[in-house]
């Protein structure tokens, strides 16, 4: 088992679980059952944000390259 990866991932799941219980109407016990869903939602949200950041950066680089080539 890779402890360098396991320990941070465990901490992230615990944070998602505790923050999820704090900001929703669910108790800690109910949120424990929903924690896998919350982790997937947080991961998907981060993935979508990273994708759009990449798209915007690539678009800016392309327009800058076209502008430099035209002048």
C-alpha positions as a Markdown table, in Angstrom:
| # | Residue | x | y | z |
|---|---|---|---|---|
| 1 | Unk | 0.0 | 0.0 | 0.0 |
| 2 | Unk | 1.3 | 3.4 | -0.9 |
| 3 | Unk | 1.1 | 5.4 | 2.3 |
| 4 | Unk | 2.2 | 8.6 | 0.6 |
| 5 | Unk | -1.1 | 8.5 | -1.4 |
| 6 | Unk | -3.4 | 6.8 | 1.1 |
| 7 | Unk | -3.0 | 9.2 | 4.0 |
| 8 | Unk | -3.8 | 12.4 | 1.9 |
| 9 | Unk | -6.7 | 10.7 | 0.2 |
| 10 | Unk | -8.1 | 9.6 | 3.6 |
| 11 | Unk | -7.8 | 13.2 | 4.9 |
| 12 | Unk | -9.6 | 14.5 | 1.8 |
| 13 | Unk | -12.4 | 12.1 | 2.2 |
| 14 | Unk | -12.8 | 13.0 | 5.9 |
| 15 | Unk | -12.8 | 16.7 | 5.0 |
| 16 | Unk | -15.5 | 16.2 | 2.4 |
| 17 | Unk | -17.5 | 14.1 | 4.8 |
| 18 | Unk | -17.3 | 16.7 | 7.7 |
| 19 | Unk | -17.8 | 19.8 | 5.5 |
| 20 | Unk | -20.7 | 18.0 | 3.7 |
| 21 | Unk | -22.3 | 17.4 | 7.1 |
| 22 | Unk | -21.7 | 21.0 | 8.2 |
| 23 | Unk | -23.2 | 22.6 | 5.1 |
| 24 | Unk | -26.2 | 20.3 | 4.5 |
| 25 | Unk | -29.1 | 19.2 | 6.6 |
| 26 | Unk | -27.6 | 15.7 | 7.0 |
| 27 | Unk | -26.2 | 14.3 | 10.2 |
| 28 | Unk | -22.7 | 12.8 | 10.4 |
| 29 | Unk | -24.2 | 9.3 | 10.2 |
| 30 | Unk | -26.3 | 10.2 | 7.1 |
| 31 | Unk | -23.4 | 11.9 | 5.5 |
| 32 | Unk | -21.2 | 8.8 | 6.0 |
| 33 | Unk | -23.5 | 6.9 | 3.7 |
| 34 | Unk | -23.5 | 9.8 | 1.2 |
| 35 | Unk | -19.7 | 10.4 | 1.4 |
| 36 | Unk | -18.9 | 8.2 | -1.7 |
| 37 | Unk | -21.4 | 10.2 | -3.8 |
| 38 | Unk | -20.0 | 13.5 | -2.4 |
| 39 | Unk | -16.4 | 12.5 | -3.3 |
| 40 | Unk | -17.5 | 11.7 | -6.8 |
| 41 | Unk | -19.3 | 15.0 | -7.1 |
| 42 | Unk | -16.3 | 17.0 | -5.8 |
| 43 | Unk | -14.0 | 15.1 | -8.1 |
| 44 | Unk | -16.2 | 15.6 | -11.2 |
| 45 | Unk | -16.6 | 19.3 | -10.3 |
| 46 | Unk | -12.8 | 19.7 | -10.0 |
| 47 | Unk | -12.4 | 17.8 | -13.3 |
| 48 | Unk | -14.8 | 20.1 | -15.2 |
| 49 | Unk | -13.2 | 23.2 | -13.8 |
| 50 | Unk | -9.8 | 22.0 | -14.8 |
| 51 | Unk | -11.1 | 21.1 | -18.3 |
| 52 | Unk | -12.5 | 24.6 | -18.8 |
| 53 | Unk | -9.3 | 26.2 | -17.5 |
| 54 | Unk | -7.4 | 24.2 | -20.1 |
| 55 | Unk | -9.8 | 25.2 | -22.9 |
| 56 | Unk | -9.6 | 28.9 | -22.0 |
| 57 | Unk | -5.8 | 28.8 | -21.7 |
| 58 | Unk | -5.5 | 27.0 | -25.1 |
| 59 | Unk | -7.9 | 29.5 | -26.7 |
| 60 | Unk | -5.9 | 32.4 | -25.4 |
| 61 | Unk | -2.6 | 30.9 | -26.7 |
| 62 | Unk | -4.1 | 30.2 | -30.1 |
| 63 | Unk | -5.5 | 33.7 | -30.5 |
| 64 | Unk | -2.2 | 35.2 | -29.4 |
| 65 | Unk | -0.3 | 33.1 | -31.9 |
| 66 | Unk | -2.7 | 34.1 | -34.7 |
| 67 | Unk | -2.4 | 37.8 | -33.7 |
| 68 | Unk | 1.4 | 37.5 | -33.7 |
| 69 | Unk | 1.5 | 35.7 | -37.0 |
| 70 | Unk | -0.8 | 38.4 | -38.6 |
| 71 | Unk | 1.5 | 41.2 | -37.6 |
